[in-house]
Structure formats: structure tokens, C-alpha cells
């Protein structure tokens, strides 16, 4: 189903869960995500999902096919993921460690918590930006990506908290937590930025 208006997270989530073959596709991706190197296929699938949603506005998961292309796309996805999701979290842990050394344990915990909430929004903006031309040069425009994140923050805070919650609850099953969490985040953030990018025309 195509989302033509500003996406409401609860509706998007419900339609996504009800889409054809959803849990089977999540099962495949979750299992692949457990294995290093093999997980690039899951990464590629997530990139394909983001491209499909950006292009069509449809809340549905693509089929598992074109495995060679999935692996290549997985390498591309990994670059965006490393720079705009993993790196901010690692920086937050480093800052937290420094703060903890001076006896401000509560503040250090806050820094890490904020990183887990804000990095998914930053990542969603960066991935949407990358998918515009599939050009890594677009990832260098950090001020624009930050502005995109700031503008979408009110719409993406609930999906970001849901994303963090999935990781927290399903951490022992990290492969499934990773794959399902990023599906939820990517679908909602892509629809959100798509709605911002293509505002409805108001009839005179």
C-alpha cells in the first residue's frame, strides 16, 4: 500500500507487519545477520528496501533475490551504517568514559542514551540522502544531513525509541534485533523524508 500523506508510525508499523511474507523475510534476514561477512546480504536487503520505499512509497518488503547484487549493495549500506550509526555511538561511549573518569556517572549514561536515540535519526537522514544518487559524496554534506535530522526529529522520535527498544529487548538475539530494528527504522524514516521532500499540492 502506498503512503501518500505524512506517515503515522502506528499505521505504517501495522501495515508492515501485515504485509505478505513479512515474518519469513525477517527470519531470513535475522539469520543472515548473525554471521560476519554473510551479514552483508542482509545489509544489501536493507538498502534495497530503503530504495524501494523512497521510490514508490510502498510499505512492503522486497523478495530475497539477486544475491550477488545484494552482497554488493551490502557493502554500500555498511559505509552509511558505519559512519552515521556506529561511529556516533562509539564516540558517545568514548565521551562517556571520559566523563565517568571525573565522577559524573549519571551524565555519562545520559550521553550514551542520547546517542542510541539520535543516531538512528541521523542514520535515516544519511541513508535517504545517499539514495538520492547512490553517491558517497552526498554523505560528506554533514550540515545538510544534520538539518534533515533536526527537521524530521518530531516525526522520528517514536520510531527511534522503538528501534532502541527492539535492541534492548531482543539483544540476546542480536541478529533478529538488528534486522527487524533497521527495517522499522528504514521504512518509517524513508516515508517521513519522502513526505517532507514531496509536500502535497494545495489546490487554489
N, C-alpha and C positions, 0 to 999 in steps of 0.2 A: 504494500500500500504506500502511495506517495504522500508525504507530509508537505502540504502546500503552505501552511501557516507556521507561525512561531511554534516550535515543538514543545509540548508539555511532557516532561520526563516520565511521569507515571503512564501516560498513554503510549509513548514510544516503547517503554520497557514492557508493557503488557503486549503490544503488538509483536515485539521482537520475540518474546517467549512463545507466542502462539504461531510464529512463522513455521513453514514446512521444514521438518527435519532439524529444528534448532538444536535439540539436545544431542543428537547424533553428531552433528558438526562440531559442537562444543567438546564432545567426548574425544573426537579425533584430534582436535587442536590441543586439548588439555594433555593428552598422552604424548604428543609430539613435543610439547613444551617442557617435559621433564628431562629430555635428552639433549645435552650440548651438541651443537652443530646441526643435529636433526631439527632443533627448535627453529632454525631459520625457515623451514617450511611453514611453521605456524606464524612466524613474523611476516612472511610473504602473504599469507592468507589475510592477515590483519591489514596489510597495505592494500590488498585488492578490495577488501571490504570498505575501507575508507574512500578509495577512489570511486567505487560504485555508488556509495551514499552521496558523495559530493556531486557526482554527475547526474544521478537520477532522483535523489531524494527518497528512495525506497528503503523501507525498514525490512530488510530481508538479508539473509546470509547467503553468499555465493556458494557454488558447489566446490568440492575438493577435486580439482583437475588442473592440468597444465603444471605438473610438478616441477619441471625444470625452471619454468618461469617463476614459480612460487619461491624457489630457493634464491634466485637472483633478486627478486623483489624483497626477500627477507633480509638480504644484505643491506639494501637501501633503507628499509624500515629500521634496521638496527642502528644506523647512523643517527636518525632522528631520535630514536629512543635513548641512545647513549648520551647525546648532547643535551636533550631537553627534558628528559625524565630522570635518568640515573645520575647524571652529573650534578644537578641541583640537590638531589638527596644526599649524595656523597659530600658535597660542600656543606650541607646543613649538619651532617654528622661531625665534620671537621670543626666547624664553628662551635657546635655543641660541646665537643671535647675540650676546646679551649675555654669556653665559658665555665664548664664544670670544674676546671682546674682552679678557678678563682672562687669556688664555693657557691656558684649560682646554679645549683642543680635544677631548680624549677624552671628557670629561664632556658636552660639548655634543652629540657624536654619540650618546651614550647616551640623552640626553633625547629626541632625535628618534626613535630606535629604539623606545623605550618607548611613545612616542605612537602610532606605527604599529601596535604590538601591542595597546595598551589601548583606543584609540579605536574599533576595531571592536566590542569587547565592550560599551563604553558605548553605542554606536550601536544595537546589537542590543537592549539593555535598553530604550532610549528608544523605539525603534520598536514593540516589543511593548507597552510601556506606552501609547503613543499609540493603538494598535489596539484597546485595551480599549473606548474610547468614541468614537474618532475626534475627540478634543477636544484642542486645542492646550494647554489649561490643564493637562493632565496632564504636559506636558513641563516645567512650571515646578517640579515636585516633584523637584528635583535630588538632595536627600538620599536619597529612595526609589530613584531610578534608580541612584545610586552603590551603594546597598546591594544592589540586584538584580544589578548588575555584579560586585560583590565575591562574592556568594553563588554566582554561576554561573562565576566565574573558572576553577576547576579543570576544568570541563566544556568551556569555550570557548577555552582557551588554544591547543589544537591547531588548531581552525578559524580562530582569529585569525592564527596563524602561517601557515597555508595561504593565507589571504586576502592577507597581506602578501607571501608568496612568489609568488602569481599576479601581483601588481602588479609585483614586482621582475623576474620572468622575462619577462613579456609587456608591459613598459612601452611599447615602440615601437608596439604595437597597443593603445593605451590604451583604446579603446572596448570591445574584447573583454575586456581585463583588468578594466576597471571592472565590466562587466555580469556576467561569469562569477564574479568575486570576490564581488560582492554577492549573487549567487544562492546560492553556497555558504554564505556567512555568514548570510544571512537564513533559509535553510531550517534550518540547524543551530541557530541561536540561538532561533528560534521554537519548534522542537521541545523544546529544552532548557528554556526558560522555561515552556512548556506542561506539561512533565513535573513541574517544580517546583510549578507552580500547582495541578495536579491529581494529587496523590500517590495511588498505588494504595491501596485499602482493604484492610487486613489482616483476614482472617477471624478471629473469636474462637476 
